[in-house]
Amino acid sequence: MRQVAAGEIGGLETLYDRYHAMAYALALRITAETGLAEDVVQDSFLGMWRNAARYAEVKGSVRGWLFAIVRHRAIDALRRRHGAVAIADESEELMPEALTIPDIWPEVAGRLDAQQIHLALTVLPPAQREVIELAYFEGLTQREIADRTAAPLGTVKSRMRLALATLREEISGTEQPSRRRKGLA
């Protein structure tokens, strides 16, 4: 993002190569139209380029920021089209059903994300992994986790914060091995 903010096209190319397929899948899921989804992705990367200086790393990952842009632009595109008359795409009508395949990218992307998250969970110390699993997989509040694990609420909150920071580092690819080696619980 520093390269993009500095106006270096190489930074944008790197981000596009890394995220365009997932951004397109998100836009397509929201718009349900291939052409509109492509326009949304293009508009989103252009917006990222123009507003790169606004990105704040402390607020979230580049991926999350981009996907928020894609989501908002896709919704805006749908709102703009809501009043417009839809024109049927004749090329899709002429395509024999036997030559079309369902779009499996959302499922593939979801499985890749799940694999990445499960792999990241393995680096957590057991106490941190437990609070994450109880919160996200069982839907417990921090107070309920404290009751179930017989740990003070402050300890649960600390474990949650440390676990989320470690997961963020693992998933985004930035590493701080000193924290992981210490095995902070």
C-alpha positions in Angstrom: 0.0 0.0 0.0 2.9 2.3 0.6 3.9 1.8 -3.1 0.4 2.5 -4.2 0.1 5.6 -2.0 3.4 6.8 -3.5 2.0 6.5 -7.0 3.9 3.4 -8.0 1.9 1.3 -10.5 3.9 -1.9 -9.5 2.3 -1.8 -6.1 -1.2 -1.7 -7.6 -0.3 -4.5 -10.0 0.9 -6.7 -7.1 -2.4 -6.1 -5.2 -4.4 -6.7 -8.3 -2.6 -10.0 -9.0 -3.2 -11.1 -5.4 -6.8 -10.0 -4.9 -8.6 -9.5 -8.2 -10.1 -13.0 -8.4 -11.5 -12.9 -4.9 -12.7 -9.3 -5.5 -14.5 -10.4 -8.6 -16.1 -13.4 -6.8 -17.4 -11.0 -4.2 -18.7 -8.5 -6.7 -20.3 -11.3 -8.8 -22.0 -12.7 -5.7 -23.5 -9.3 -4.9 -24.4 -8.2 -8.4 -25.1 -11.6 -10.1 -24.0 -10.1 -13.4 -20.6 -10.8 -14.9 -20.3 -7.5 -16.7 -21.4 -5.4 -13.7 -19.1 -7.4 -11.4 -16.1 -6.7 -13.8 -17.0 -3.0 -13.7 -17.2 -3.0 -9.9 -13.8 -4.6 -9.6 -12.2 -2.2 -12.0 -13.9 0.8 -10.2 -12.8 -0.6 -6.9 -9.1 -0.9 -7.8 -9.3 2.6 -9.3 -10.7 3.8 -6.1 -8.0 2.0 -4.2 -5.4 3.8 -6.4 -7.0 7.2 -5.9 -7.5 6.8 -2.1 -4.4 4.8 -1.1 -3.2 7.6 1.2 -6.4 7.1 3.2 -5.6 3.5 4.1 -4.8 3.0 7.8 -3.1 -0.3 8.6 -4.2 -0.1 12.2 -7.8 -0.3 11.1 -7.5 -3.6 9.2 -5.8 -5.5 6.4 -5.4 -4.3 2.8 -7.6 -7.3 1.8 -10.4 -6.3 4.2 -10.2 -2.6 3.0 -10.4 -3.7 -0.6 -13.3 -6.0 0.0 -15.2 -3.3 1.8 -14.6 -1.0 -1.2 -15.8 -3.8 -3.6 -18.9 -4.5 -1.4 -19.9 -0.9 -1.2 -19.3 -0.2 -4.9 -21.3 -3.4 -5.9 -24.2 -2.3 -3.7 -24.0 1.2 -5.2 -24.0 -0.3 -8.7 -27.1 -2.3 -7.9 -28.9 0.8 -6.5 -28.1 2.7 -9.7 -29.4 -0.1 -11.9 -32.5 -0.6 -9.8 -34.5 1.9 -11.8 -32.9 1.0 -15.1 -34.6 -1.4 -17.6 -32.6 -4.6 -17.9 -31.6 -5.6 -21.4 -31.2 -9.3 -22.0 -27.8 -10.5 -23.0 -28.5 -12.6 -26.2 -25.1 -14.3 -26.1 -26.1 -16.1 -22.8 -29.4 -17.2 -24.3 -27.7 -18.8 -27.3 -25.2 -20.7 -25.2 -26.2 -24.4 -25.0 -26.7 -25.5 -21.4 -24.2 -28.4 -21.9 -21.4 -25.8 -22.5 -22.0 -23.8 -19.3 -20.6 -24.8 -15.9 -21.6 -23.4 -12.5 -19.3 -20.8 -10.9 -17.4 -22.7 -8.3 -15.0 -19.9 -7.3 -17.0 -18.8 -4.2 -16.8 -22.4 -2.8 -13.1 -22.6 -3.7 -12.3 -19.2 -2.1 -14.2 -20.2 1.0 -12.3 -23.5 1.3 -9.0 -21.7 0.8 -9.9 -19.1 3.5 -11.0 -21.9 5.9 -7.8 -23.8 5.3 -5.7 -20.7 6.0 -7.7 -20.0 9.2 -7.4 -23.6 10.5 -3.6 -23.5 9.7 -3.3 -20.2 11.5 -5.1 -21.6 14.5 -2.5 -24.3 14.9 0.2 -21.8 15.8 -1.8 -20.5 18.8 -1.1 -21.6 22.3 -3.8 -23.9 23.6 -5.4 -21.4 25.9 -5.6 -18.8 23.1 -7.0 -21.3 20.7 -9.6 -22.4 23.2 -11.0 -18.9 23.6 -11.1 -18.3 19.8 -12.9 -21.6 19.2 -15.4 -21.0 22.0 -16.1 -17.5 20.7 -16.3 -18.1 17.0 -17.3 -21.7 16.7 -19.6 -22.0 19.7 -20.8 -18.3 19.8 -20.0 -17.7 23.4 -19.4 -14.3 24.9 -16.2 -13.5 26.7 -18.1 -13.7 30.0 -19.5 -17.1 29.1 -16.0 -18.2 28.1 -14.7 -17.0 31.5 -17.4 -19.1 33.2 -16.7 -22.2 31.2 -12.9 -22.1 31.5 -12.9 -20.9 35.1 -10.6 -18.1 34.0 -10.9 -14.4 35.1 -12.7 -12.2 32.5 -9.6 -10.1 32.1 -7.5 -13.1 31.2 -10.1 -14.2 28.6 -10.0 -10.8 27.1 -6.2 -10.8 27.0 -6.1 -14.2 25.4 -8.6 -13.2 22.8 -6.7 -10.0 22.0 -3.4 -11.9 21.7 -4.9 -14.7 19.7 -6.6 -12.3 17.2 -3.3 -10.4 16.8 -1.4 -13.6 16.1 -4.1 -14.8 13.6 -4.0 -11.5 11.8 -0.2 -11.8 11.5 -0.4 -15.4 10.3 -3.2 -14.7 7.7 -1.7 -11.5 6.4 1.8 -13.0 6.1 3.5 -10.6 8.5 5.3 -12.4 11.2 6.5 -11.5 14.6 8.2 -14.7 15.7 9.2 -13.3 19.1 5.6 -13.2 20.2 5.0 -16.8 19.0 8.1 -18.1 20.6 7.2 -16.7 24.0 3.9 -18.6 23.8 2.0 -15.8 25.5 -1.3 -17.2 27.0 
